[in-house]
């Protein structure tokens, strides 16, 4: 039986995780075989065992096929030494799992297209996926540092990718495109960077194994423009770590609210870490105000990428869209004058829709 580890973390984490648990309970009641474990991470790890990534959590991670994580961080732990800060728990679990491929879908929900800062017609029907390499590039390349040279300080980092690293992330992008609209746009800066030149050559070579998927290349500066000029032209965007960091945050703004966007980080054997892209929202924590939809959509991604249940993922996406089409809004996605739903009400409404979809 598949093992799923739930890590609620801090701030709004426990409130939104409670909604994810309701969804999982419903799916299990409908026959999904799943063993659910729970552990602490972030500030909750510091409070319970003195560190943001406790040994007890590490042991549970080793048994898990998928980890569902809400969010970490908060004022209470802000003055701790760097290695005890909640965010270190995130870096530690990602490194421990060895998840090298970050997948971020950006899908517009038409009833919310007014909320985007772009024109409605540019957003309606938008459905793209960013596949970002997560464990290499300039963030990890050596040498790095700040040194004194000729009487002044010089800061330097190294952009570095091996053929193996490029090949394995490219495969993830091509496989994902196969299950979507069969188009990959690979992002680089090959006009000035040797690292990008290698990136382009290897991605091109991998594409020979995917004759059914169209491959295009785009320089990162142009991609930043095209994402807001005609985002619907993209299907799968394949990027390295640095370019993907910037482009995925830009893309996340296309749909309007941070409370709607899930993410997945996976490795070759399908084990993955699933989390909303937002933080612990300390300003609204404990008030039953948080939007649980990014968390619930993260459950969907977990079903698709680690638990081999793509149809259940689709049903969760349909249930979320139906609830929004019915007019239910948490404060972050409400227009002036609209009635505000609580975190619990939103979670329960999604479950009610899902229940109907599962009965079909
Ligand atoms: P944040 O994402 O927590 O919040 C930014 C704004 O968005 C806030 O106004 C917040 O209320 C709102 N928001 C976020 N998620 C929401 C949701 N689900 N529903 C409704 N509104 C939502 O970012 P921040 O304020 O910069 O950081 C707060 C804490 O979270 C910090 O401690 C930071 O280090 C941490 N953080 C954690 C993660 C993570 O766990 N992956 C990511 C980013 C920040």
Boltz pocket constraint, residues with backbone or C-beta under 6 A from the ligand:
constraints:
  - pocket:
      binder: B
      contacts: [[A, 12], [A, 70], [A, 71], [A, 72], [A, 73], [A, 74], [A, 75], [A, 87], [A, 90], [A, 258], [A, 259], [A, 275], [A, 276], [A, 277], [A, 278], [A, 279], [A, 280], [A, 281], [A, 282], [A, 283], [A, 284], [A, 289], [A, 290], [A, 291], [A, 292], [A, 294], [A, 332]]
      max_distance: 6.0
